[in-house]
Amino acid sequence: MSGARRGDDTGPHNRPAAVVTGGSRGIGRGIVLALAGAGYDVVVNYASNADAAAEVGRAVAALGGRAHLVRADVSRPADRRQLIDEATAAFGRLDLLVSNAGVAPDVRADLLEAGEESFDRLVDINLKGPYFLIQLAARTMIEQQAAGLTERPKIVVISSISAYTASVNRGDYCVTKAGLAMTTQLYATRLAEHGINVYEIRPGVIETDMTGPVRARYDDLIFNQGLTPIRRWGQPEDVGRAVVAVATDLLPFSTGQVIDVDGGFHLRTL
């Protein structure tokens, strides 16, 4: 695997290792399976759904990889530390962090009515947690590079078109995704001297549990109103393929790059 040190042979214990937060369902699941298919062992982080995580673990094994399941809440400092510690203990290395875990507001509330409780929850999980998890992972990667355990490790931040698209009934979500965009820029700048490239993958409308409650609305926008030039729902595997492109070192002269996986939503047309 280009971009990750594999040792003297290509046996299963020399496979590169990734951590994927929120890896049990939706986009995270698609990323985990794409990485397993590309030759990675994967730490599958989940917050509560142990059954879904176990199913993903079995799917990784079917693809010839190893999965290590870690229940951890990225909003909690002790859990973030546990996640990185278990990753290095399980596989002895950390070649890739995919910061994907995130939540939507429980209630879509108008900007003039929304309360602080939802705002604080989303900031803790969607922004503060990833910000400091990346810090921990980066320190570990730098140490492992010095020890010869990995080469050119990478960090991928999964954000959203909500980083720049205003939705006035879920302002807290938009603010956290905009924060992730700057988080990517900051860490890309800081870590370049260590040979660690950082990327932001910005999904559009992806068919997951999160978008299920508004499926009818998005069906109309996509298929009838031309919301996206590519007139279909995005799939978790679309995001997974983009992560694999980064993981396999196909973008070695890019860092801080935004990779849109949105069916062309970002295009401005007349």
C-alpha positions in Angstrom: 0.0 0.0 0.0 1.6 3.2 -1.1 1.9 5.8 1.6 2.2 3.4 4.5 5.1 1.4 5.7 4.5 -2.3 5.4 7.7 -3.9 6.7 9.6 -6.7 4.9 6.6 -8.5 3.6 3.0 -8.0 2.7 1.5 -10.4 5.2 -1.6 -9.6 7.2 0.2 -8.2 10.2 1.9 -5.6 8.0 -1.2 -4.0 6.7 -1.6 -0.3 7.3 -4.1 0.6 10.0 -6.9 3.2 10.1 -9.2 4.6 12.7 -12.7 5.6 11.5 -14.9 7.4 14.0 -18.6 6.8 13.7 -17.7 3.7 11.6 -20.7 1.5 12.4 -23.3 3.0 10.1 -23.9 5.3 7.2 -21.0 7.1 5.7 -18.6 5.7 8.3 -19.5 2.1 7.4 -19.0 2.9 3.7 -15.5 4.3 4.6 -14.6 1.3 6.7 -15.5 -1.2 4.0 -13.7 0.7 1.3 -10.5 0.9 3.4 -10.7 -2.9 4.2 -11.1 -3.6 0.5 -8.0 -1.5 -0.2 -5.8 -3.4 2.3 -6.3 -1.7 5.6 -7.0 -3.0 9.0 -9.6 -0.7 10.7 -10.5 0.4 14.2 -14.2 0.8 14.0 -15.3 3.4 16.5 -19.0 3.6 17.5 -20.9 5.4 20.2 -23.8 3.1 21.1 -24.9 0.6 18.4 -22.8 -2.5 19.2 -24.7 -4.8 16.9 -24.1 -2.5 13.9 -20.4 -2.3 14.8 -20.2 -6.1 15.0 -21.8 -6.5 11.6 -19.2 -4.1 10.1 -16.5 -6.1 11.8 -17.7 -9.3 10.1 -17.8 -7.5 6.8 -14.2 -6.3 7.2 -13.1 -9.9 8.0 -14.9 -11.1 4.8 -12.8 -8.6 2.9 -9.6 -10.1 4.4 -8.9 -7.4 6.9 -9.0 -7.1 10.7 -11.4 -4.9 12.6 -11.0 -3.8 16.2 -14.2 -2.4 17.6 -14.0 0.5 20.1 -16.9 2.0 21.9 -16.0 5.6 22.6 -17.7 9.0 22.7 -15.4 11.5 20.8 -16.8 14.3 22.8 -15.2 12.9 26.0 -11.4 13.4 26.5 -10.9 10.0 28.2 -12.7 8.3 25.4 -10.6 10.0 22.7 -7.5 8.9 24.5 -8.8 5.3 24.8 -9.6 5.2 21.1 -6.0 6.2 20.1 -4.5 3.9 22.7 -6.6 0.9 21.6 -5.8 1.5 18.0 -2.0 1.4 18.6 -2.3 -1.5 20.9 -4.5 -3.5 18.4 -2.4 -2.9 15.3 0.9 -1.4 16.5 0.6 1.6 14.2 -1.7 4.4 13.0 -1.5 5.3 9.3 -4.8 7.0 8.8 -7.4 8.8 10.9 -10.8 9.4 9.4 -12.7 11.8 11.6 -16.3 11.1 10.6 -18.4 10.9 13.7 -21.1 13.5 13.9 -24.8 14.0 14.8 -27.7 16.1 13.6 -29.9 18.1 15.9 -32.6 16.1 17.5 -35.1 18.8 16.4 -34.8 21.1 13.4 -35.5 24.4 15.1 -35.7 27.8 13.5 -32.6 30.0 14.1 -34.7 32.4 16.2 -36.0 29.7 18.4 -33.2 27.2 18.8 -31.7 26.7 22.3 -28.3 26.3 23.7 -28.5 22.7 24.7 -28.6 21.4 21.1 -25.8 23.9 20.2 -23.5 22.6 23.0 -24.2 19.0 22.1 -23.4 19.4 18.5 -20.3 21.5 19.1 -19.0 18.9 21.6 -19.5 15.9 19.3 -19.1 17.4 15.8 -16.3 20.0 16.4 -14.6 19.9 19.7 -14.2 16.2 19.7 -12.7 15.9 16.3 -10.4 18.9 16.9 -8.8 17.3 19.9 -8.9 13.8 18.5 -6.9 15.0 15.6 -4.4 16.5 18.0 -3.9 13.1 19.7 -3.7 11.2 16.5 -1.1 13.7 15.1 1.1 13.4 18.1 1.0 9.6 17.8 1.7 9.7 14.1 4.7 11.9 14.6 6.1 9.6 17.3 5.5 6.5 15.1 7.2 8.1 12.1 10.3 8.7 14.3 10.2 5.1 15.3 9.9 3.9 11.7 6.4 2.4 12.3 4.7 4.4 9.6 5.4 6.6 6.6 3.4 9.5 5.4 0.4 9.1 7.6 -2.8 11.0 6.7 -5.8 12.6 8.3 -9.2 12.9 6.7 -12.0 15.1 8.1 -15.5 14.3 6.9 -17.5 17.6 6.9 -20.6 18.4 4.8 -21.9 20.8 2.2 -23.4 22.4 5.3 -20.0 24.0 5.9 -21.0 26.7 3.5 -24.8 26.1 2.9 -27.0 28.0 5.2 -29.9 25.9 6.7 -31.7 28.2 9.1 -33.5 25.3 10.8 -30.3 23.6 11.8 -27.8 26.4 12.4 -25.9 24.5 15.0 -25.1 21.8 12.6 -23.9 24.3 9.9 -21.7 26.1 12.4 -19.9 22.8 13.5 -19.3 21.8 9.9 -17.9 25.2 9.0 -15.6 24.8 12.0 -14.4 21.5 10.7 -13.4 23.2 7.4 -11.1 25.5 9.4 -9.9 22.7 11.5 -8.7 21.0 8.3 -6.9 24.1 7.2 -5.2 24.6 10.6 -3.9 21.0 10.9 -2.9 20.9 7.3 -0.7 23.9 7.8 0.7 22.7 11.1 1.4 19.1 10.2 2.9 19.6 6.7 6.4 19.9 8.2 5.9 16.4 9.6 4.8 14.9 6.3 1.3 14.4 7.4 -1.3 15.6 4.8 -4.7 16.6 6.0 -7.8 16.6 3.8 -11.5 17.6 4.0 -14.0 15.5 2.3 -17.3 17.3 1.9 -20.2 15.0 1.2 -23.5 16.3 -0.2 -26.9 14.6 0.1 -25.9 11.0 1.0 -28.4 8.2 1.6 -28.1 7.3 5.3 -30.1 7.0 8.4 -29.6 10.8 9.0 -31.2 11.8 5.8 -34.0 9.2 6.0 -36.5 11.4 7.7 -36.3 14.0 4.9 -36.1 11.5 2.0 -39.2 12.7 0.2 -38.0 16.3 0.2 -34.6 15.4 -1.2 -36.1 13.1 -3.8 -38.1 16.1 -5.1 -35.0 18.4 -5.0 -32.7 15.9 -6.7 -35.0 14.3 -9.3 -37.5 17.1 -10.1 -35.7 20.4 -9.2 -32.2 19.6 -10.3 -30.5 20.2 -6.9 -27.4 18.4 -8.2 -26.2 18.0 -11.8 -25.6 14.3 -11.1 -29.2 13.4 -10.4 -29.0 10.7 -7.9 -28.5 10.2 -4.2 -25.0 10.0 -3.0 -24.0 6.6 -1.4 -21.7 6.0 1.5 -19.4 4.1 -0.8 -18.9 7.3 -2.9 -17.3 8.9 0.2 -15.4 5.7 0.9 -13.8 5.8 -2.6 -12.6 9.3 -2.0 -11.1 8.3 1.3 -9.3 5.4 -0.4 -7.8 7.8 -3.0 -6.3 9.8 -0.1 -5.2 6.7 1.8 -3.4 5.2 -1.1 -1.4 8.3 -1.7 -3.0 9.4 -5.0 -2.8 13.0 -3.8 0.7 13.3 -2.4 1.2 17.0 -3.4 -2.0 18.2 -1.9 -2.9 19.1 1.7 -5.7 21.1 3.2 -7.6 20.2 0.0 -11.4 20.1 0.0 -12.7 17.1 -1.9 -16.4 17.6 -2.9 -18.4 14.3 -3.0 -21.7 16.0 -3.7 -23.0 15.2 -7.2 -21.9 18.7 -8.3 -23.9 20.6 -5.7 -21.1 23.1 -5.3 -21.2 24.2 -8.9 -22.5 27.7 -9.6 -24.5 27.9 -12.9 -26.6 30.4 -14.8 
